[in-house]
């Protein structure tokens, strides 16, 4: 059954347009709060947000919803998504909420829910909450209404948790690091953690004003970081997205390093140190074939899943893996976090940089990626992928690529986009095929 509100990563949309309205946020608080009212203890929810202007509105609505059904609220202010997951467990809360649209522009917002174990809710739990949204809320008696409070030391708790993932015998004293926080949730905690570990820190994207999150900064717009790394002769650049669950690296030459190369480095580094669990790394169908071949050469396997970090995490939990992620930079290290954490992954890269004493351009070029091209086609309505024009274009493209290539086409779960990706040995052929398929999608849309 198609779900009305929840997508691949919670509820997301343009603010003040359905479904992303204050009214729905209050109802989500009521429905999710009632769902987790289990046992006789005093129930608690942790709410964090990124730096979007609409965060205040959505936070207030959620607080009203949760308290109206008898749940206490702890507000931690602007904090990364992984920090909210961590604090949910640490504070023995019954549920965690992150208000963020991740890498989307400031006009969008979203609601991500975590269970008491710090993991994102299952499809079944989200379906139950969706069903509850259609029923009248079970309001608490007047004397049982929840209380709300702000916790001022949440940033310090998360900084300590981040630093604890970095090897105790290492320091960052000799490294110049540029950190781009996308004017988002990590604008305070990420530079502080790096400085406390001894790095010479240069910052970008640390002046949020409510409307500039992800605006020409961050992991989806790394050009400013590339320029700053070269200009300051830094050893490495780190780019996060609006809620800091995504990471992109820039080497000392100003070249971008994606999630595939980061997973390759962490996976093989952990294998050498005896830390890697499972027989390889978990990634999505979008990861480059070069990663798969590189891991195979190290005696490891690349286990592929559908797109979405929740699918990666589910496969990691089933198979006992502790390294997984996406090419886009969602890196999940389950020894340390229950969801993607850009800074925790970055600290593993920095640890390898210190230990091996090699420049980032060498350390993070683990394999030569196959030519791969990804292009998005925006559409307003309908189902363009069901069109005969598109189906015929896909069949032709697959035949031209042959067994040595891959073609992946999917609808985005967070935006009205069709994503077209092709991969193969011949870059000219790959580009031509993507253009042809995209043109067919545009005609159908």
VEXZABA-801343 format. One record per residue (C-alpha): residue number from 0; residue in one letter; x, y, z. Coordinates in Angstrom, 2 decimals. Example, Ala and Ser with C-alpha at 12.3 -4.5 7.8 and 13.67 -1.06 7.14 Angstrom:
REM VEXZABA-801343
pos|code|x|y|z
0|A|12.30|-4.50|7.80
1|S|13.67|-1.06|7.14
END
This chain:
REM VEXZABA-801343
pos|code|x|y|z
0|X|0.00|0.00|0.00
1|X|1.34|3.42|-0.97
2|X|2.05|5.64|2.00
3|X|0.62|9.12|2.12
4|X|3.15|10.94|4.29
5|X|6.35|8.97|4.89
6|X|8.91|8.70|2.12
7|X|12.34|7.09|2.01
8|X|13.60|9.31|4.84
9|X|10.68|10.41|7.00
10|X|8.22|13.11|5.97
11|X|9.53|15.85|3.73
12|X|8.18|18.68|1.60
13|X|7.95|22.40|1.00
14|X|7.12|24.28|4.19
15|X|3.52|25.45|4.63
16|X|2.38|23.18|1.82
17|X|0.92|19.72|2.50
18|X|2.26|17.59|4.00
19|X|4.86|19.87|5.61
20|X|2.55|22.08|7.66
21|X|2.53|22.95|11.35
22|X|-0.85|21.24|11.65
23|X|0.53|17.94|10.39
24|X|3.62|18.28|12.59
25|X|1.38|18.58|15.66
26|X|-0.59|15.53|14.57
27|X|2.65|13.60|14.01
28|X|3.66|14.49|17.56
29|X|0.33|13.22|18.85
30|X|0.36|10.04|16.77
31|X|4.03|9.17|17.35
32|X|3.79|10.10|21.03
33|X|0.76|7.86|21.57
34|X|2.49|5.05|19.66
35|X|5.44|5.11|22.07
36|X|3.48|5.50|25.32
37|X|4.46|2.08|26.58
38|X|4.97|1.13|30.21
39|X|4.40|3.05|33.43
40|X|7.48|5.31|33.34
41|X|7.42|9.01|32.53
42|X|7.76|9.16|28.74
43|X|10.20|11.42|26.92
44|X|11.00|12.61|23.40
45|X|14.19|14.32|22.20
46|X|13.69|16.93|19.46
47|X|16.54|18.42|17.43
48|X|16.57|20.52|14.28
49|X|18.83|22.08|11.69
50|X|19.03|25.82|11.00
51|X|16.05|26.39|8.68
52|X|13.78|29.33|9.37
53|X|10.79|26.97|9.56
54|X|12.48|24.88|12.25
55|X|11.05|27.06|15.01
56|X|7.51|26.63|13.70
57|X|7.81|22.88|13.25
58|X|9.48|22.47|16.64
59|X|6.67|24.35|18.41
60|X|4.03|22.28|16.63
61|X|5.73|18.99|17.52
62|X|6.13|20.08|21.15
63|X|2.40|20.85|21.27
64|X|1.58|17.45|19.82
65|X|3.81|15.41|22.09
66|X|2.91|17.23|25.30
67|X|-0.82|17.03|24.50
68|X|-0.69|13.22|24.67
69|X|1.33|13.22|27.89
70|X|4.93|12.97|26.71
71|X|7.73|15.14|28.10
72|X|9.86|16.97|25.53
73|X|13.60|17.66|25.59
74|X|14.67|20.24|22.99
75|X|18.35|20.26|22.03
76|X|18.28|22.97|19.36
77|X|20.39|22.85|16.17
78|X|22.12|19.46|16.23
79|X|23.13|16.89|13.58
80|X|20.74|14.04|12.86
81|X|23.18|11.44|14.29
82|X|23.43|13.52|17.47
83|X|19.66|13.30|17.96
84|X|19.83|9.53|17.48
85|X|22.66|9.29|20.00
86|X|20.96|11.54|22.55
87|X|17.72|9.59|22.23
88|X|19.52|6.51|23.52
89|X|21.70|8.35|26.03
90|X|18.73|10.14|27.62
91|X|16.67|6.93|27.74
92|X|14.05|8.64|25.62
93|X|11.16|6.76|24.04
94|X|11.47|8.52|20.70
95|X|13.74|10.98|18.88
96|X|12.76|13.56|16.28
97|X|14.97|15.44|13.82
98|X|13.46|18.43|12.02
99|X|15.41|18.71|8.78
100|X|15.20|18.37|5.02
101|X|18.85|17.31|4.90
102|X|20.47|18.61|1.68
103|X|17.32|20.33|0.35
104|X|16.99|24.15|0.15
105|X|15.72|26.09|3.14
106|X|12.14|26.33|1.81
107|X|11.78|22.57|2.46
108|X|11.67|20.83|5.80
109|X|11.17|17.33|7.12
110|X|10.53|15.13|10.14
111|X|12.68|12.09|10.86
112|X|11.73|9.72|13.68
113|X|13.97|7.47|15.77
114|X|12.97|4.70|18.15
115|X|14.32|4.33|21.70
116|X|17.27|2.33|20.32
117|X|18.36|5.30|18.20
118|X|17.50|3.59|14.91
119|X|15.10|5.00|12.34
120|X|11.62|3.53|12.53
121|X|10.73|0.49|10.48
122|X|8.27|0.65|7.60
123|X|5.73|-1.12|9.81
124|X|6.03|1.46|12.60
125|X|5.77|4.33|10.14
126|X|2.65|2.73|8.66
127|X|1.10|2.45|12.13
128|X|1.82|6.12|12.81
129|X|0.36|7.07|9.43
130|X|-2.81|5.17|10.29
131|X|-2.99|6.97|13.63
132|X|-2.79|10.32|11.84
133|X|-6.22|9.61|10.37
134|X|-7.81|9.02|13.79
135|X|-8.66|11.54|16.53
136|X|-5.76|12.02|18.97
137|X|-5.98|10.43|22.43
138|X|-5.36|13.54|24.51
139|X|-3.97|13.32|28.03
140|X|-5.92|14.49|31.05
141|X|-5.08|18.03|32.16
142|X|-2.93|16.85|35.05
143|X|-0.99|14.46|32.78
144|X|0.04|16.92|30.04
145|X|3.78|16.66|29.28
146|X|6.43|19.22|30.18
147|X|8.99|20.76|27.81
148|X|12.53|21.89|28.54
149|X|15.70|22.80|26.68
150|X|19.00|21.03|27.36
151|X|21.94|23.40|27.06
152|X|24.81|20.90|27.23
153|X|23.67|18.69|24.33
154|X|26.41|20.04|22.05
155|X|29.11|19.12|24.55
156|X|27.72|15.61|24.90
157|X|27.83|15.05|21.16
158|X|31.31|16.55|20.77
159|X|32.55|14.13|23.43
160|X|30.85|11.22|21.66
161|X|32.44|12.20|18.33
162|X|35.92|12.50|19.82
163|X|35.61|9.11|21.52
164|X|35.53|7.48|18.06
165|X|38.99|8.86|17.25
166|X|41.99|6.72|18.32
167|X|43.22|7.91|21.73
168|X|46.88|7.75|20.75
169|X|46.47|10.10|17.77
170|X|46.24|13.88|17.44
171|X|45.51|16.23|14.55
172|X|48.21|18.76|15.48
173|X|49.95|18.76|12.11
174|X|46.83|18.91|9.94
175|X|45.20|21.97|8.43
176|X|41.53|21.10|7.92
177|X|38.84|23.11|6.15
178|X|35.39|22.20|7.45
179|X|32.26|23.26|5.52
180|X|29.14|22.88|7.68
181|X|26.64|23.97|4.99
182|X|25.28|26.65|7.36
183|X|23.51|23.71|8.90
184|X|23.12|21.68|12.05
185|X|26.84|21.01|12.66
186|X|28.00|24.62|12.42
187|X|29.08|24.63|16.08
188|X|29.93|21.02|16.96
189|X|32.04|20.03|13.94
190|X|34.66|22.83|14.12
191|X|34.80|22.45|17.92
192|X|35.55|18.71|17.74
193|X|38.33|19.21|15.20
194|X|39.88|22.05|17.23
195|X|39.80|20.01|20.43
196|X|41.66|17.20|18.64
197|X|44.40|19.67|17.71
198|X|43.68|20.53|14.08
199|X|44.32|23.90|12.50
200|X|40.67|24.56|11.61
201|X|39.42|26.80|8.80
202|X|35.64|27.14|8.59
203|X|33.05|27.59|5.85
204|X|29.28|27.57|6.12
205|X|29.15|28.39|9.83
206|X|26.95|31.51|9.70
207|X|23.36|30.28|9.40
208|X|20.63|32.88|9.01
209|X|17.65|30.60|8.50
210|X|17.69|30.87|4.72
211|X|21.22|29.93|3.66
212|X|21.41|26.25|4.62
213|X|23.02|24.32|1.72
214|X|23.16|27.56|-0.29
215|X|26.33|27.22|-2.40
216|X|28.00|25.41|0.51
217|X|28.07|21.90|1.92
218|X|28.38|18.44|0.45
219|X|26.04|19.11|-2.47
220|X|27.87|22.32|-3.47
221|X|31.56|21.70|-2.71
222|X|33.02|24.30|-5.08
223|X|33.65|26.84|-2.30
224|X|35.40|24.18|-0.26
225|X|37.56|23.16|-3.20
226|X|38.70|26.76|-3.66
227|X|39.35|27.27|0.05
228|X|41.43|24.09|0.39
229|X|43.73|25.13|-2.46
230|X|43.84|28.78|-1.36
231|X|44.84|27.95|2.24
232|X|47.06|25.00|1.30
233|X|45.06|22.78|3.61
234|X|45.72|19.07|3.96
235|X|42.08|18.13|3.51
236|X|38.56|19.56|3.25
237|X|35.42|18.16|4.85
238|X|31.92|19.01|3.58
239|X|28.76|18.12|5.49
240|X|25.14|18.64|4.47
241|X|22.36|20.48|6.29
242|X|21.84|17.84|8.97
243|X|25.44|16.50|8.91
244|X|24.61|12.87|8.16
245|X|26.42|13.14|4.82
246|X|30.11|13.63|4.05
247|X|32.15|14.60|1.01
248|X|35.95|15.00|1.15
249|X|38.16|17.35|-0.85
250|X|41.85|16.39|-1.10
251|X|44.76|18.82|-0.85
252|X|44.65|19.35|-4.62
253|X|41.03|20.45|-4.51
254|X|39.66|17.22|-5.98
255|X|36.36|15.78|-4.74
256|X|36.33|12.38|-3.04
257|X|32.93|10.69|-2.90
258|X|31.42|8.14|-0.54
259|X|32.66|5.16|-2.55
260|X|36.32|6.10|-2.03
261|X|35.64|6.85|1.65
262|X|34.05|3.42|2.15
263|X|36.96|1.78|0.35
264|X|39.47|3.46|2.67
265|X|37.60|2.81|5.90
266|X|36.70|-0.76|4.94
267|X|40.23|-1.83|4.08
268|X|41.77|0.17|6.97
269|X|39.47|-1.54|9.43
270|X|40.18|-4.89|7.79
271|X|43.92|-4.39|8.36
272|X|43.33|-3.39|11.98
273|X|41.06|-6.37|12.63
274|X|38.03|-4.12|13.19
275|X|35.93|-4.96|10.12
276|X|32.94|-7.19|10.76
277|X|31.17|-9.15|8.08
278|X|32.93|-10.17|4.89
279|X|32.86|-6.76|3.28
280|X|31.02|-3.46|2.94
281|X|27.34|-2.69|2.35
282|X|26.46|-0.07|-0.29
283|X|23.64|0.71|-2.69
284|X|23.16|-0.06|-6.35
285|X|24.50|3.44|-7.11
286|X|28.03|2.64|-5.94
287|X|30.64|2.42|-8.66
288|X|31.71|-0.93|-10.06
289|X|35.29|0.16|-9.34
290|X|34.54|-0.08|-5.59
291|X|33.26|-3.61|-6.02
292|X|36.39|-4.65|-7.92
293|X|38.69|-2.95|-5.39
294|X|37.09|-4.71|-2.44
295|X|37.23|-8.03|-4.27
296|X|40.98|-7.56|-4.70
297|X|41.24|-7.20|-0.91
298|X|39.24|-10.37|-0.34
299|X|36.07|-8.46|0.55
300|X|32.59|-8.37|-0.94
301|X|30.39|-5.42|-1.82
302|X|26.84|-6.17|-0.71
303|X|24.40|-3.97|-2.64
304|X|20.98|-2.71|-1.51
305|X|18.27|-0.42|-2.81
306|X|18.98|3.31|-2.63
307|X|18.56|4.83|0.83
308|X|20.62|4.69|3.98
309|X|17.85|2.85|5.83
310|X|18.18|-0.05|3.35
311|X|21.95|-0.06|3.91
312|X|21.50|-0.13|7.66
313|X|18.93|-2.92|7.52
314|X|21.35|-5.05|5.48
315|X|24.19|-4.23|7.89
316|X|22.12|-5.33|10.88
317|X|21.00|-8.53|9.18
318|X|24.49|-9.50|8.05
319|X|26.54|-8.27|11.00
320|X|28.45|-5.62|9.02
321|X|29.87|-2.49|10.61
322|X|30.79|-0.43|7.51
323|X|28.26|0.70|4.93
324|X|27.00|3.72|3.10
325|X|26.16|5.49|-0.12
326|X|28.16|7.08|-2.90
327|X|26.49|10.37|-1.99
328|X|28.34|10.37|1.33
329|X|26.03|8.75|3.86
330|X|28.55|6.61|5.74
331|X|27.27|4.33|8.50
332|X|29.79|2.99|11.01
333|X|27.59|0.93|13.30
334|X|30.26|0.52|15.97
335|X|29.75|4.20|16.71
336|X|26.38|5.33|15.36
337|X|22.90|4.10|14.50
338|X|22.64|6.22|11.36
339|X|24.89|8.04|8.90
340|X|27.28|10.41|10.65
341|X|29.42|12.71|8.50
342|X|31.81|13.77|11.25
343|X|32.38|10.29|12.68
344|X|33.26|9.08|9.17
345|X|35.50|12.12|8.63
346|X|37.40|11.37|11.85
347|X|38.14|7.85|10.57
348|X|39.57|9.36|7.39
349|X|41.66|11.82|9.42
350|X|42.94|9.00|11.62
351|X|44.15|7.12|8.53
352|X|45.72|10.34|7.21
353|X|47.72|10.75|10.43
354|X|48.67|7.09|10.76
355|X|49.83|6.59|7.19
356|X|51.44|9.98|6.66
357|X|50.34|10.12|3.04
358|X|48.61|13.04|1.32
359|X|44.85|12.81|0.96
360|X|45.16|12.67|-2.84
361|X|46.97|9.32|-2.51
362|X|45.21|7.92|0.52
363|X|41.72|8.51|-0.83
364|X|42.29|7.35|-4.39
365|X|41.84|3.69|-3.60
366|X|40.54|2.72|-7.05
367|X|39.92|4.16|-10.50
368|X|36.15|4.51|-10.88
369|X|34.46|3.37|-14.05
370|X|32.95|6.18|-16.11
371|X|29.61|6.89|-14.49
372|X|27.09|9.62|-15.12
373|X|24.05|10.61|-13.05
374|X|21.47|13.09|-14.29
375|X|18.17|14.19|-12.75
376|X|14.99|15.02|-14.64
377|X|12.39|17.06|-12.75
378|X|8.71|16.32|-13.35
379|X|5.46|17.77|-12.03
380|X|3.06|14.84|-12.02
381|X|2.24|11.49|-13.52
382|X|4.36|8.35|-13.84
383|X|6.88|8.96|-16.65
384|X|8.71|5.69|-16.00
385|X|5.59|3.76|-17.08
386|X|5.59|5.41|-20.50
387|X|6.25|3.22|-23.53
388|X|8.67|5.88|-24.81
389|X|10.79|5.55|-21.67
390|X|10.60|1.77|-21.59
391|X|11.80|1.55|-25.18
392|X|14.67|3.97|-24.46
393|X|15.71|1.90|-21.45
394|X|15.70|-1.35|-23.43
395|X|17.84|0.22|-26.17
396|X|20.25|1.70|-23.62
397|X|20.73|-1.60|-21.81
398|X|21.45|-3.39|-25.05
399|X|24.07|-0.80|-26.03
400|X|25.80|-0.95|-22.63
401|X|26.02|-4.71|-22.70
402|X|27.03|-6.94|-19.76
403|X|30.00|-4.74|-18.78
404|X|27.79|-1.73|-18.01
405|X|24.91|-0.80|-15.75
406|X|21.83|1.38|-16.17
407|X|19.82|2.46|-13.13
408|X|16.68|4.56|-13.29
409|X|14.58|5.41|-10.27
410|X|12.21|7.96|-8.86
411|X|13.62|10.01|-5.99
412|X|12.00|9.37|-2.63
413|X|12.54|12.94|-1.42
414|X|12.09|15.19|-4.48
415|X|10.01|15.15|-7.73
416|X|12.94|13.83|-9.74
417|X|13.73|10.88|-11.96
418|X|17.36|9.87|-11.48
419|X|19.15|8.30|-14.47
420|X|22.55|6.69|-13.95
421|X|24.69|4.77|-16.42
422|X|28.08|3.16|-15.96
423|X|30.44|1.48|-18.37
424|X|33.91|1.30|-19.85
425|X|33.32|3.94|-22.57
426|X|32.66|7.44|-21.13
427|X|31.30|8.78|-24.42
428|X|28.79|5.94|-24.67
429|X|27.76|6.39|-21.05
430|X|27.11|10.12|-21.55
431|X|25.19|9.51|-24.76
432|X|22.97|6.88|-23.16
433|X|22.12|9.07|-20.16
434|X|21.21|11.97|-22.44
435|X|18.95|9.75|-24.57
436|X|17.12|8.23|-21.61
437|X|16.72|11.63|-19.94
438|X|15.26|13.07|-23.13
439|X|12.75|10.21|-23.26
440|X|11.76|10.89|-19.64
441|X|11.30|14.60|-20.41
442|X|9.02|13.80|-23.35
443|X|7.00|11.41|-21.22
444|X|6.77|13.88|-18.33
END
